[in-house]
Amino acid sequence: MTKKVALVTGASQGIGKAIVERLVKDGFAVALVALNEAKLQQVADEINNNGGEALPLVADVANREEVFAAVEKTVEHFGDLNVIVNNAGLGPTTPIDSITPEQFEKVYGVNVAGVLWGIQAAHKAFKELGHGGKIINATSQAGVVGNPNLALYSGTKFAIRGITQVVAQDLATEDITVNAFAPGIVKTPMMYDIAHQVGQNAGKSDEWGMGNGNLCQEHCNEASF
């Protein structure tokens, strides 16, 4: 059986790193995409030194050309591509009056455009390889229920749900499935930063920001699909 190949963005830490580790455990060769070269190489070394196959690729997912290049390098290196996980994302704390055009462009560039470019690049690769595949996008429980102080982040995650539903219909006839996952509170570096900022804005502790102040607990495990 030919080894299955996956590409994961935002793979240098947090949820992305955990996804990579699980894919490797399930027998996938994995391309790791992120901006931080040192962290990326560390994750790749851990996998390769333990019998897995990992290819680190530095790319900015907001840049369409870099995303397409990463997918092309993955196919060149492993000879195939079966799964892409568009996981990379930014989650700044953004009280509504504090949002700037620069923040808007940066967050939507990574969280929304990055997913669109990943979908396009994977679709192109699947067509050239002559088979279907799986596209998996990261939304959030904040894309199911809006969260305080997260207007930009929640907006992008609601957008991902819509994009996923549309593309799932558009590509279904090509044997390509498109789904999204919606995590609740996960103790990642990004989540700790959000909790700290939300707590500070409310004059509360980081623990308050992680729990009651930031996310609606009853929706923490609610997935969009």
C-alpha positions in Angstrom: 0.0 0.0 0.0 1.4 3.4 -1.0 2.1 5.6 2.0 -0.4 8.4 2.5 0.8 11.9 2.6 -0.5 14.9 4.5 0.4 18.6 4.8 -0.4 20.5 7.9 -0.1 24.3 8.3 0.6 25.9 11.6 2.5 22.7 12.4 5.2 24.0 14.7 3.2 24.1 17.9 -0.1 23.7 19.6 -3.0 21.9 17.8 -1.0 21.8 14.6 1.8 19.9 16.2 -0.6 17.5 17.8 -2.3 16.8 14.5 1.1 16.1 12.9 1.9 13.6 15.7 -1.4 11.8 15.2 -1.0 11.6 11.5 2.5 10.2 11.8 1.1 7.6 14.3 -1.5 6.6 11.8 1.2 6.0 9.2 1.3 9.3 7.2 4.3 11.0 5.8 3.7 14.7 6.7 4.8 18.0 5.4 5.0 20.6 8.2 4.3 24.3 7.3 4.9 27.3 9.5 6.8 30.5 9.7 9.1 29.8 12.7 11.9 27.8 11.1 13.6 26.8 14.4 10.4 25.4 15.9 9.4 23.7 12.7 12.8 22.0 12.4 12.6 20.8 16.0 9.2 19.2 15.4 10.5 17.6 12.2 13.6 16.3 13.9 11.5 14.7 16.7 9.4 12.9 14.1 12.3 11.8 11.9 14.4 10.6 14.8 11.5 8.4 16.0 11.0 6.6 12.7 8.4 8.9 11.1 8.7 11.0 7.9 8.5 14.8 8.2 9.4 17.5 5.7 9.6 21.0 7.3 8.6 23.9 4.9 8.8 27.5 5.9 5.9 29.5 4.4 3.5 32.4 5.1 0.0 31.0 4.5 -1.3 34.5 3.7 0.9 34.4 0.6 -0.8 32.4 -2.1 2.5 31.7 -4.0 4.2 30.4 -0.9 1.2 28.0 -0.2 1.2 26.7 -3.7 5.0 26.2 -3.5 4.7 24.3 -0.2 2.2 21.9 -1.7 4.3 21.4 -4.8 7.4 20.7 -2.7 5.4 18.2 -0.7 4.4 16.3 -3.9 7.9 16.5 -5.3 9.4 15.1 -2.0 6.9 12.4 -1.1 5.4 11.7 -4.5 1.8 12.2 -3.5 -0.7 14.3 -1.4 -3.8 12.9 0.1 -4.7 15.3 2.9 -4.3 18.9 3.7 -5.1 20.4 7.1 -5.4 24.2 6.9 -4.8 24.8 10.6 -2.6 27.9 10.8 -4.3 30.8 12.5 -3.9 34.0 14.5 -6.0 34.9 17.5 -5.3 38.4 18.8 -7.5 39.9 21.5 -9.4 42.8 19.7 -11.8 44.9 21.7 -14.0 46.3 18.9 -12.8 49.9 19.0 -9.1 48.8 18.9 -9.2 47.0 15.6 -7.0 48.6 12.9 -6.9 48.1 9.1 -3.5 46.5 9.6 -4.8 44.0 12.1 -7.8 43.2 9.9 -5.6 42.5 6.9 -3.1 40.4 8.9 -5.7 38.2 10.7 -8.0 37.7 7.8 -4.9 37.1 5.6 -3.8 34.2 7.7 -7.1 32.8 9.0 -9.2 33.2 5.9 -7.0 33.7 2.8 -4.6 31.1 4.1 -7.4 28.5 4.1 -8.5 29.6 0.6 -5.0 29.3 -0.8 -4.6 25.9 0.9 -7.9 24.6 -0.7 -6.8 25.9 -4.1 -3.4 24.4 -3.9 -4.6 21.0 -2.7 -7.3 20.9 -5.4 -4.7 21.6 -8.1 -2.5 18.9 -6.7 -5.3 16.3 -6.5 -6.3 17.0 -10.1 -2.7 16.6 -11.3 -2.3 13.4 -9.3 -5.5 12.0 -10.7 -7.2 11.2 -7.4 -9.4 12.7 -4.8 -8.4 13.7 -1.3 -9.4 15.3 2.0 -9.3 19.0 2.9 -9.7 19.8 6.6 -10.0 23.4 7.8 -9.7 24.8 11.3 -12.6 26.8 12.5 -13.3 27.2 16.3 -16.1 27.2 18.8 -15.6 30.9 18.4 -16.9 30.4 14.9 -20.1 28.9 16.4 -20.7 31.4 19.1 -19.1 34.8 19.1 -16.6 35.4 21.9 -16.0 38.6 23.9 -13.0 40.7 22.7 -12.5 38.4 19.7 -14.3 40.2 16.9 -11.6 39.6 14.3 -10.8 36.0 15.3 -14.5 34.9 15.6 -15.3 36.6 12.3 -12.6 34.6 10.5 -13.8 31.4 12.1 -17.4 32.0 11.1 -16.1 32.6 7.6 -14.2 29.3 7.5 -17.5 27.5 8.3 -19.2 29.0 5.3 -16.2 28.5 3.0 -16.0 24.8 4.1 -19.7 24.2 3.4 -19.5 25.8 -0.1 -16.3 24.0 -1.1 -17.6 20.7 0.2 -20.4 20.9 -2.3 -18.2 22.3 -5.1 -15.7 19.4 -4.9 -17.8 16.5 -3.9 -18.1 15.1 -7.5 -14.3 14.9 -7.6 -14.1 12.5 -4.7 -12.7 15.3 -2.5 -14.2 15.7 1.0 -14.0 19.1 2.7 -14.7 19.3 6.5 -13.9 21.6 9.4 -13.1 21.0 13.0 -14.1 23.4 15.8 -12.0 23.1 19.0 -13.0 24.6 22.3 -10.5 25.6 24.9 -7.1 24.0 24.2 -4.1 25.0 26.3 -1.9 26.2 23.5 0.5 29.2 23.4 -2.0 31.2 21.4 -4.8 30.3 23.8 -2.7 31.3 26.8 -2.1 34.7 25.2 -5.8 35.2 24.4 -6.7 34.4 28.0 -4.1 36.7 29.4 -5.3 39.7 27.3 -9.0 39.1 27.9 -8.3 38.8 31.7 -6.3 42.0 31.7 -9.0 43.9 29.7 -11.6 42.8 32.3 -9.3 43.4 35.3 -9.4 39.7 36.0 -6.9 36.9 36.2 -5.5 34.7 33.4 -7.6 31.9 34.8 -10.7 34.0 34.4 -9.8 34.8 30.9 -9.2 31.1 30.1 -12.5 30.1 31.4 -15.5 32.2 32.2 -14.4 35.5 30.6 -13.3 34.2 27.2 -15.2 31.3 26.0 -18.8 30.0 26.5 -18.2 26.7 28.3 -21.3 25.0 27.1 -20.0 25.2 23.5 -16.4 24.2 24.1 -16.8 20.8 22.6 -19.3 21.8 19.9 -18.1 21.0 16.4 -19.3 22.7 13.2 -19.5 19.5 11.2 
